Amino acid sequence: MAIQSYLVYAKPGERDQVTTQLRGLPFAEVSPAEHHDVVILVTETHGKADAELLESQLSGITGIDGFALVAGYSDELIAAEEN
């Protein structure tokens, strides 16, 4: 399992539309900013392939100007560090 947090930057005036589309993603929590065109997205994926698919989906959403991974947790990375 991997948990990742993103800042999603919406194009000016597109925050609500982007928020609606992000809420359609599975295993995602969405929190739009009140006064800026930014949305916080927290996701839970299962493996690298799911994470890559998620980022591909983000890239395809119209209204998104860009996004940045700001934090991540992965069971696999933790296990590798412990060994």
GUNUSE-130449 format. One line per 8 residues: number of its first residue (from 0); their letters; for each residue x, y, z of N, C-alpha, C, O, CB. Coordinates in Angstrom, 1 decimal, padded with zeros to 4 digits. Glycine has a CB too. Example, Ala and Ser with C-alpha at 12.3 -4.5 7.8 and 13.67 -1.06 7.14 Angstrom:
2
0) AS) 013.2 -005.7 007.8 012.3 -004.5 007.8 013.2 -003.3 007.8 014.2 -003.3 008.5 011.3 -004.5 009.0 ~ 012.8 -002.2 007.1 013.7 -001.1 007.1 012.9 000.0 007.9 013.4 001.1 008.0 014.1 -000.6 005.7 $
REM end
This chain:
83
0) MAIQSYLV) 000.8 -001.2 000.0 000.0 000.0 000.0 000.9 001.2 000.0 001.9 001.3 000.7 -001.0 000.0 001.2 ~ 000.5 002.2 -000.8 001.2 003.5 -000.8 000.2 004.6 -000.6 -000.9 004.6 -001.2 001.9 003.7 -002.2 ~ 000.5 005.6 000.3 -000.3 006.7 000.5 000.5 007.9 000.0 001.6 008.1 000.4 -000.7 006.9 002.0 ~ -000.1 008.7 -000.8 000.6 009.9 -001.4 -000.3 011.1 -001.3 -001.5 011.0 -001.5 001.0 009.6 -002.9 ~ 000.3 012.2 -001.1 -000.4 013.5 -001.0 000.1 014.4 -002.1 001.4 014.5 -002.4 -000.2 014.2 000.4 ~ -000.8 015.1 -002.8 -000.5 016.0 -003.9 -001.1 017.3 -003.7 -002.1 017.5 -003.1 -000.9 015.4 -005.3 ~ -000.4 018.3 -004.2 -001.0 019.6 -004.4 -001.4 019.7 -005.9 -000.5 019.6 -006.7 000.0 020.8 -004.0 ~ -002.6 019.9 -006.2 -003.1 020.0 -007.5 -003.4 021.4 -007.8 -004.3 022.0 -007.2 -004.4 019.0 -007.8 $
8) YAKPGERD) -002.8 022.0 -008.8 -002.9 023.4 -009.1 -003.9 023.5 -010.3 -003.7 023.0 -011.4 -001.6 024.1 -009.5 ~ -005.1 024.1 -010.0 -006.1 024.2 -011.1 -005.8 025.5 -011.8 -005.3 026.5 -011.3 -007.5 024.3 -010.4 ~ -006.2 025.5 -013.1 -006.2 026.8 -013.9 -007.1 027.8 -013.2 -008.1 027.4 -012.6 -006.6 026.5 -015.4 ~ -006.9 029.1 -013.4 -007.7 030.1 -012.8 -009.2 029.8 -013.1 -009.6 029.7 -014.2 -007.3 031.5 -013.3 ~ -010.0 029.8 -012.0 -011.4 029.6 -012.1 -011.9 028.2 -012.3 -013.1 028.0 -012.5 -011.9 030.4 -013.2 ~ -011.0 027.2 -012.4 -011.3 025.8 -012.6 -011.3 024.9 -011.4 -011.5 023.7 -011.5 -010.3 025.3 -013.6 ~ -011.1 025.5 -010.2 -011.0 024.7 -009.0 -012.2 023.8 -008.8 -012.0 022.6 -008.5 -010.8 025.6 -007.8 ~ -013.4 024.3 -008.9 -014.6 023.5 -008.6 -014.7 022.3 -009.6 -015.1 021.2 -009.2 -015.8 024.4 -008.6 $
16) QVTTQLRG) -014.5 022.6 -010.8 -014.5 021.6 -011.9 -013.5 020.5 -011.6 -013.8 019.3 -011.7 -014.4 022.2 -013.3 ~ -012.3 020.9 -011.3 -011.2 020.0 -011.0 -011.5 019.1 -009.8 -011.3 017.9 -009.7 -009.8 020.7 -010.8 ~ -012.0 019.8 -008.7 -012.4 019.1 -007.5 -013.4 018.0 -007.8 -013.3 016.9 -007.3 -013.0 020.1 -006.5 ~ -014.4 018.3 -008.6 -015.5 017.3 -009.0 -014.8 016.1 -009.7 -015.2 015.0 -009.4 -016.5 018.0 -009.9 ~ -013.9 016.4 -010.6 -013.3 015.3 -011.3 -012.4 014.5 -010.4 -012.3 013.2 -010.5 -012.4 015.8 -012.5 ~ -011.7 015.1 -009.5 -010.8 014.4 -008.6 -011.6 013.5 -007.7 -011.2 012.4 -007.3 -009.9 015.4 -007.8 ~ -012.8 014.0 -007.3 -013.6 013.2 -006.4 -014.1 011.9 -007.0 -014.5 010.9 -006.4 -014.8 014.0 -005.9 ~ -014.0 011.8 -008.4 -014.4 010.6 -009.1 -013.3 009.5 -009.1 -013.5 008.4 -009.5 -014.7 010.9 -010.5 $
24) LPFAEVSP) -012.1 009.9 -008.6 -011.0 008.9 -008.6 -011.2 007.9 -007.4 -011.6 008.4 -006.3 -009.6 009.6 -008.4 ~ -010.9 006.7 -007.6 -011.0 005.7 -006.5 -009.9 005.9 -005.5 -008.8 006.3 -005.8 -011.0 004.3 -007.0 ~ -010.3 005.7 -004.2 -009.3 005.7 -003.1 -008.7 007.1 -003.0 -007.5 007.2 -002.7 -008.3 004.7 -003.3 ~ -009.5 008.1 -003.1 -008.9 009.5 -003.0 -009.8 010.4 -002.1 -011.0 010.3 -002.1 -008.8 010.1 -004.4 ~ -009.1 011.2 -001.4 -009.7 012.2 -000.6 -009.3 013.6 -001.1 -008.2 013.8 -001.4 -009.4 012.1 001.0 ~ -010.3 014.5 -001.3 -010.1 015.7 -001.9 -010.5 016.9 -001.0 -011.6 016.8 -000.4 -010.9 015.8 -003.3 ~ -009.6 017.9 -000.9 -009.9 019.1 -000.1 -009.5 020.3 -000.9 -008.3 020.6 -001.0 -009.1 019.0 001.3 ~ -010.5 021.0 -001.4 -010.1 022.2 -002.1 -009.8 023.4 -001.2 -010.4 023.5 -000.1 -011.3 022.6 -003.1 $
32) AEHHDVVI) -008.9 024.2 -001.6 -008.6 025.5 -000.8 -009.8 026.4 -001.0 -010.6 026.4 -002.0 -007.3 026.1 -001.3 ~ -010.0 027.2 000.0 -011.2 028.1 000.0 -010.9 029.4 -000.9 -011.9 029.9 -001.5 -011.5 028.6 001.4 ~ -009.7 029.9 -000.9 -009.5 031.1 -001.6 -008.4 031.1 -002.7 -008.0 032.1 -003.2 -009.0 032.1 -000.6 ~ -008.0 029.9 -003.1 -007.0 029.7 -004.1 -007.4 028.6 -005.1 -008.3 027.8 -004.7 -005.6 029.4 -003.5 ~ -006.8 028.5 -006.2 -007.0 027.5 -007.2 -006.1 026.3 -007.0 -005.4 025.8 -007.9 -006.9 028.0 -008.6 ~ -006.2 025.8 -005.7 -005.4 024.6 -005.3 -006.3 023.6 -004.6 -007.2 024.0 -003.9 -004.2 025.1 -004.4 ~ -006.0 022.3 -004.9 -006.7 021.2 -004.3 -005.7 020.3 -003.7 -004.7 019.9 -004.3 -007.6 020.5 -005.3 ~ -006.0 019.9 -002.4 -005.1 018.8 -001.8 -005.8 017.5 -002.1 -006.9 017.3 -001.9 -005.0 019.1 -000.2 $
40) LVTETHGK) -004.9 016.6 -002.6 -005.4 015.2 -003.0 -004.6 014.2 -002.2 -003.3 014.2 -002.3 -005.3 015.0 -004.5 ~ -005.2 013.4 -001.5 -004.6 012.3 -000.7 -005.1 011.0 -001.3 -006.3 010.7 -001.4 -004.8 012.3 000.8 ~ -004.2 010.1 -001.8 -004.6 008.9 -002.4 -004.0 007.6 -001.7 -003.0 007.7 -001.0 -004.1 008.9 -003.9 ~ -004.6 006.5 -002.0 -004.1 005.2 -001.5 -004.0 004.3 -002.7 -005.1 004.0 -003.3 -005.0 004.6 -000.3 ~ -002.9 003.8 -003.1 -002.7 003.0 -004.2 -002.0 001.7 -003.8 -001.5 001.6 -002.6 -001.9 003.6 -005.3 ~ -002.1 000.7 -004.6 -001.5 -000.6 -004.3 -000.4 -000.9 -005.3 -000.7 -001.6 -006.3 -002.5 -001.8 -004.2 ~ 000.8 -000.4 -005.1 001.9 -000.7 -006.0 002.2 000.4 -006.9 001.5 001.4 -007.1 001.6 -001.9 -006.8 ~ 003.4 000.3 -007.6 003.9 001.3 -008.5 003.0 001.5 -009.7 002.8 002.6 -010.1 005.3 000.9 -008.9 $
48) ADAELLES) 002.5 000.4 -010.2 001.7 000.5 -011.4 000.4 001.4 -011.2 000.0 002.2 -012.0 001.2 -000.9 -011.9 ~ -000.2 001.2 -010.0 -001.4 002.0 -009.6 -001.0 003.4 -009.5 -001.8 004.3 -009.9 -002.0 001.4 -008.3 ~ 000.1 003.7 -008.9 000.6 005.1 -008.7 000.8 005.8 -010.0 000.5 006.9 -010.2 001.8 005.2 -007.8 ~ 001.4 005.0 -010.9 001.7 005.6 -012.3 000.4 005.8 -013.0 000.3 006.8 -013.7 002.6 004.6 -013.1 ~ -000.6 004.9 -012.9 -001.9 005.1 -013.5 -002.6 006.3 -012.9 -003.2 007.1 -013.7 -002.8 003.9 -013.3 ~ -002.5 006.5 -011.6 -003.1 007.7 -011.0 -002.5 009.0 -011.6 -003.2 009.9 -011.9 -002.9 007.7 -009.5 ~ -001.2 009.1 -011.7 -000.5 010.3 -012.2 -000.9 010.5 -013.7 -001.0 011.6 -014.1 001.0 010.2 -012.0 ~ -001.0 009.4 -014.4 -001.5 009.5 -015.8 -002.9 010.1 -015.9 -003.2 010.9 -016.7 -001.4 008.1 -016.5 $
56) QLSGITGI) -003.8 009.6 -015.0 -005.1 010.2 -014.9 -005.1 011.6 -014.6 -005.9 012.4 -015.1 -006.0 009.4 -013.9 ~ -004.3 012.0 -013.6 -004.2 013.4 -013.2 -003.7 014.3 -014.4 -004.3 015.4 -014.7 -003.2 013.6 -012.1 ~ -002.8 013.8 -015.2 -002.3 014.5 -016.4 -003.4 014.7 -017.4 -003.3 015.7 -018.2 -001.1 013.8 -017.0 ~ -004.4 013.8 -017.4 -005.4 013.9 -018.4 -006.6 014.7 -018.0 -007.5 014.9 -018.8 -005.9 012.6 -018.7 ~ -006.7 015.2 -016.8 -007.8 016.0 -016.4 -007.7 017.5 -016.9 -006.7 018.2 -016.5 -007.9 016.0 -014.8 ~ -008.6 017.9 -017.7 -008.6 019.3 -018.1 -008.9 020.2 -016.9 -009.7 019.9 -016.1 -009.6 019.5 -019.3 ~ -008.3 021.3 -016.9 -008.4 022.3 -015.8 -007.3 022.2 -014.8 -007.1 023.1 -014.0 -009.7 022.0 -015.1 ~ -006.5 021.1 -014.9 -005.3 021.1 -014.0 -004.1 021.7 -014.7 -003.7 021.4 -015.9 -005.0 019.6 -013.7 $
64) DGFALVAG) -003.5 022.7 -014.0 -002.3 023.4 -014.6 -001.1 022.6 -014.2 -000.1 022.7 -015.0 -002.3 024.8 -014.0 ~ -001.1 021.9 -013.1 000.1 021.1 -012.7 -000.2 020.4 -011.4 -001.2 020.8 -010.7 001.3 021.9 -012.7 ~ 000.6 019.5 -011.0 000.5 018.9 -009.7 001.8 018.5 -009.1 002.8 018.3 -009.9 -000.5 017.6 -009.7 ~ 001.9 018.4 -007.8 003.2 018.1 -007.2 003.0 017.1 -006.1 002.1 017.3 -005.2 003.9 019.3 -006.6 ~ 003.8 016.0 -006.1 003.8 015.1 -005.0 004.5 015.7 -003.8 005.6 016.1 -003.9 004.4 013.7 -005.4 ~ 003.8 015.8 -002.7 004.4 016.5 -001.5 004.8 015.6 -000.4 005.6 015.9 000.5 003.5 017.6 -001.0 ~ 004.2 014.4 -000.3 004.5 013.4 000.7 004.1 012.1 000.2 003.1 011.9 -000.5 003.8 013.8 002.0 ~ 004.8 011.1 000.7 004.4 009.7 000.3 004.9 008.7 001.4 005.9 008.9 002.1 005.0 009.4 -001.0 $
72) YSDELIAA) 004.1 007.6 001.5 004.4 006.5 002.4 004.2 005.2 001.6 003.2 005.1 000.9 003.5 006.6 003.7 ~ 005.1 004.3 001.7 004.9 003.0 001.0 005.4 001.9 002.0 006.5 002.0 002.5 005.7 003.0 -000.3 ~ 004.6 000.9 002.1 004.9 -000.3 002.9 006.2 -000.9 002.4 007.1 -001.3 003.2 003.8 -001.3 002.9 ~ 006.4 -001.0 001.0 007.5 -001.6 000.4 008.8 -000.8 000.8 009.8 -001.4 001.0 007.3 -001.7 -001.1 ~ 008.7 000.5 000.7 009.9 001.3 001.0 010.3 001.1 002.5 011.5 001.1 002.8 009.7 002.8 000.7 ~ 009.3 001.1 003.4 009.6 001.0 004.8 010.3 -000.4 005.1 011.2 -000.5 005.8 008.3 001.1 005.6 ~ 009.7 -001.5 004.4 010.3 -002.8 004.6 011.7 -002.9 004.1 012.6 -003.5 004.7 009.4 -003.8 003.9 ~ 012.0 -002.2 003.0 013.3 -002.2 002.4 014.3 -001.5 003.3 015.5 -001.9 003.4 013.3 -001.6 001.0 $
80) EEN) 013.9 -000.4 003.9 014.8 000.3 004.8 015.1 -000.5 006.1 016.1 -000.4 006.7 014.1 001.7 005.2 ~ 014.1 -001.3 006.5 014.3 -002.1 007.8 015.3 -003.3 007.5 015.8 -003.8 008.5 013.0 -002.6 008.3 ~ 015.4 -003.7 006.3 016.3 -004.8 006.0 017.7 -004.4 005.8 018.6 -005.3 005.5 015.8 -005.6 004.9 $
REM end
